Structure formats: structure tokens, C-alpha cells
Amino acid sequence: MFGLFKKKSELDKLQVEYQKLMGDFHKLSKTDRSAADAAYAKAEEIGKKMDDLKKS
């Protein structure tokens, strides 16, 4: 309740997007391999950004 108006940090936003892309990757890996590879590549880029934010 008290966190209702709390803004999400950049790291939280990236984590949500990373989880979404990894879910898409998993679903697409069964049907469309090229789209799955693209989703995985985007997720890896976001993972690197998250690592950079954690280091700084």
C-alpha cells in the first residue's frame, strides 16, 4: 500500500522487460527460431545494461 506511488527504478524497469523478452523467447523457440533468436539477443543487451547499472 505504501509503495503505491513509488516510481520504479531504471533497474526495475529493465528487469521487467528482460523477463518479458525471455518469456517471448521461450514461446517462440518452439515455432519460429529466427524470432526467438532476435528476442534472446534483445534480452542479452538488456542483461548487460542491468549488469552495468548494478556495478555503478
PyMOL commands that set and color helices and strands:
alter all, ss='L'
color gray80, all
select helices_A, chain A and resi 10-28+33-55
alter helices_A, ss='H'
color red, helices_A
deselect
rebuild
show_as cartoon
